[in-house]
Amino acid sequence: MYQQHWTASLTPLMAVGVALLLGAGLIWASGASVLEAYGGLFAGMCGSWQALSETGVAATPYILTGLAVALGFRGGVFNIGAEGQLYMGALGAVVVGYAVGGLPIWGHLPLALAVGALGGALWGAIPGVLKARFGAHEVINTIMMNYIAIKLVDYLVKQVLRDPTASMDRTPAILSTAALPHLFGPATRLHAGLLIALAAVVLVAWLLDKTTLGFEIRTVGINPAAAQYAGMQVARTLVCTMALSGMLAGLAGAVEILGLYHTLPATFSTGYGFDAIAIALLAKSRPVGVLPAALLWGGLRNGAGLMQVRTGVSIDLINVIQALVIMGLAADQLVRALRRRRASVA
């Protein structure tokens, strides 16, 4: 048992290592220096205080959306809709941020965060209800609701909420009382959203491991029939899991708006909700594991630019490395399945 746990913990590290080695082969084949390319990558990730702070900025939404998807996985649902839930959270936060005035920061900022989280929770609860009530598959519904959310926000920003004084399609800027403070002053973009994300890791881990609701989520995720037989309300737990997952993704959108953008452009997300699936897989759906996985993902994104500047290696190599990491994780599952099949035949 201990050996199996140790092997499972090493699998993500092995997948990352193999992906980096294969990436090095691609760099070498292109004629560039592997040492210079990876030196630029790691310098862009954490080679200076500025680089480290930018990695924190990039990792913040990854932490929250990764938690959202991981929580869904633990509850037996595949929340592929974190991107749409992030958009709805951003929409709720920006409207409260610029439209609600006269409040002090200790009232305005929590309200904007709460509305953003609520927007994501409601958007996540809809496919949860459809699954619990009608048996509709959450993967299809969440994918479709991504498109609805993205296009809805695009329409509202361009046609209803657009700032008439702006030269681009965006909403009015939020008030200063709704903005998340910078952690180290205006010299860096690192904001208090990182602290919110770190607190979310602790809270989700506590929820899953120490509460009755968390036990129900984990039990339903492992065996819904057994949970039903034990008297648990499986349908309610499914809806609750999707709502909590959506809440985390909505909070990610709110944090991005209140801490970084301070306005909502028509298209603002860089695919955080989709990358969150990879982060949750890399973390083995463990909340604590989401933190290093999100930092890695944010660091790779942040360091890719400097790698390209120093060596000319395409920034798309990072996408290749990330894909190789996921393939490594999938290969581990395939090997386990083949071993189980061989054992059953024997």
N, C-alpha and C positions, 0 to 999 in steps of 0.2 A: 504493500500500500504506500509506504513512504517513498519507495523507488518510483512508483507510478506518478506520485505527486511531484517529485523532483524532476522527472522527465517532462511532465506537462508544463512545469514552470520554465524549463530550459527551451522548450520548443519555439516560443516567440523569438528568443535571442538567437537561436540557430537560424530561424527563417530570415531575420534581419542580416545576420552575418553572411549567409549564402547569397542573399540579394545584393549586398555590397560587393562581394567577390565577383558575381556575374556582371554587375555594373562596371567593375574595374576592367573586366574583359572587353566590354563594349567600348569603354574609353580608350583602351589600348588599341583596339581594332580601328578606331577612328583616327589614330595617329597622335592623339594628345597624351600629355603626361598624366599618369594616374595619380602620382603624388601631388602634383600641382592642382589637379581637378578636385581631389578629395581634400587637399589642404584649403582650397578656396571654399569648398562646401562647409567644412567644419569651422573655418574662420567666420563665415557668414552666420553659422548657427550660434556659436558661443565664443568667438575669438576676441570679443571686446564687450565692455559693458553695454554699449549701444546695440550690438548684435544680440546679446543675451536678452536685453529688454524687448527687442523686436520679436525674438522667438517666443517670449511670454505673451506678447500681443497676439501673435498668430495662433498660439496654442489655446488661448482662452476659449474661443468658440468651439474648438475641437474637443476640449474637455467636456463641455456641457452637452454638445450633440453626441459625443461618444457615450456619455453616461445615459443619454436618452435611449440610444439604440441598445446599449448593454442591458438596461433595465427591461426593455421589451423582450430581449432574448431570454433573460432569466425567467420571465413570465410566460414563455412559450409563444410569443407573438413576434412577428417580423415587422418592425416599424421602419418601413422604407420611406416614410413621409416626413422625416426630420427636417428636410429642406423646406417643405411647405409650412410646417409648424414654426420654423425659424422666421419665415417671412411674416406670418401672422403675429408672432411676438414682436417683431420689429415694427409692424404697423401700429399695434396697440400702444407700444411705448412712445413712438414719435408723436402720435396724436395727443396723448396725455402730456408729453413733454413740451409741446409748443402751444397747445390750446388751453391748458389749465393754468391760469396765472393766480398770483396772490398768495401762493403757499410758500412757506419756508422750505429749505432744502431737505430738512428732516421729515417733511411731509410729502413734498412733491416727488423726490427721487424714489422713495419706497413705493409710492403710488404708481409711478411709471413702470417700475420693475414688476410690480404685482399685476398690472394690466397686461403687460407683455407676456408674463408667465401664464396668465389666464387665457389669453388668446391662443397660445400654443396648446394648452390643456384642452380647450374646447375643440380645436381642430384635430387633436389626437383622439379625443373621445368619440368623435363621429364614426370612424372606421371600427372602433372598439364596440360601439353599440350595434353596428351593422353585422359584425362577426358574432356577437353574443346573441342577438335577437334573430338574425336571419341566416347565419352561417356563411355570410359573404367573406371571402378570403381577404385578409387585411393587406396582403402584399399588393394585390390589384387596386384595392381602394386607396391605400396610402399613396401609391404611385400616381393615380389619377388626381388625388387631392393636392399633390405637389403642383401639377399643372394649373389647377384651379387657383391655388393660392398665389402662384407666381404671376399669372395673368391678371388676377384680380388686383393685386398690389400695383402692377404695372398700369392698369387702367385708372385706379384711384389716384396714383401719383401724377399721372399725366393729365387727367381730366377733372378731378375733383379737389385734390389736396395740393395741387401744384402751387409753388411760390411764384407769383407773377413777376417778382423783381429778379428772379434767378435766370441765368442764361442757359441753364440745363434743366431737364425734367427732374425736379426734386421737390420735397415738401419744405415748408419753412423750417428754420433751425430751431432746435429745442431751446428752452430758456435755461439760463445758467443754474437755476435751482433744480433742474432735472438731470444735470450732467454728472457723471461719475468722476470723482476727483482723480488726478494723476497721482501715482504713488510716490514719484520722486521729482515732482515739479514739472514744469513745461519742457525741460530739456529732453525728456523721453515721452513716448506715446503710451507707455505702460500705465494702465489705469486700474482702479479698484475692482474692475470686473474679474481680474485674476483671483482676487481674494474670494469673491463670490463663487467662482468655479471651484476653488480648493475646498471651500466650505460645503459645496454640493457633493464633492467626492466623499467627504466624511459622512454627510447626512444620508446619502444613498446607501453607503456601506452599512451604516447603523440601521437604516430601515430594513434592509434585506436580512441582516443577521440577528437583529435584536428585537424585532417587533412582530406582533401577530400577523399584521398585514404582510410583512415581508416573508414570513413563513408560508402564508397562503399563496403569495405570488410565486415563490420557488416551487411549492408543491404542485400548483396548477401547471407550471412550466414543465415539470418533470413528468407528471402523469395526471391529466385532467380527470380521467375516469376514477382513479383512486381518490383524488381530492373530492369528487362528487360523492363517492361512497362514504367518505369520512365526514360528510355533512357540510363541506365548504360550498359557498355560493360561487360556482365557477364563473357564471356569466358576469356577476358583479365584479369579481376579481379581474377578469379580462378587461372590462371597461375601465376599471381603476388603474390597471397597469398602463393601458394606452394613454389615459389622461395624464398620469404622472410622467410618462415618457414624453408626451407632447409638451408638458409644462417645462421640462428641462430644455427642450429644443427652443421653445418660445422664449425662455429666459436667455438663451444664447443670442437670439435676435435682438432682444431688448438691450443686452449688455453691449453688443456691437454698436447700436445706435447711440446709446447714452454715454458710452465710454470712448468711442472712436469716431464715428461719422458725424454725430450731432444733427444729422438730417437723414432723410430716407430718399435716396435716388431711385429711379425706376428699376434699375438692376444693380444690386449691391453685393449679393452673396457670391462667393467663389466656389460654390459646391460643398460647403461645410457639411450639409446634411448627408450628402452621398459619401464623402470621405469618412464620415462618422461610422459607417458600416464596417469599413476596413479597420478603424481604430478599435471598435468593439470586438472584432474578431481577433485582432492582435492582443487585446487585453484579456482574451478568453472570457469575456462578459463579466469580469470582476471589476467593481468600481475602482479599487486601488490600482489595478492594472491599467485603467484608462489614462491615469495621469502620465506615466512615462510614455505610453503609446502616443498620446496627444502631443506631448513635448517633442517626441521624435518627428511626428508628422509636421508640426509647426516649424521645427528646426530645419527639416529638409526643404520646406517651402521657402523659408527665409534665407537659407544659405545657397539656394540654387542660382540666384542672381549673381552673386560674387563668383561662384564657380564658372559661370558663363563668361563674365567679364575677364577673368584671369586666363582662361584656357580656350575659350570659344566653344566649349562643349555645350550642346543644346540644353536649355532648361528642361526640355521634355524628358531628359534622362531621369529626372526625379520621378516622373510618372511611371517610367519603366521600373525603377527600383521599388516603388511602392507596389506595383503590380506583382513583381517577383516575390515580395514579402507575403502577399496574400496567396500566391501560388504555393509558397513554401508551407504556409499554414494548412492549405487545402491538401497538399501532399501528405502531411502528417495524418490528417483524418482518413485519407485513402489507405495509407499503410495500416492504420489501426483496423479499418474495416476488413482489409484482406487478411490480417492476422486473426481476427475473430472468425472469419469464414473458414480459414484453414483449420482453426482449432475445432470448430463445430463438425467439419468433415472428418477430422481425425477421431 
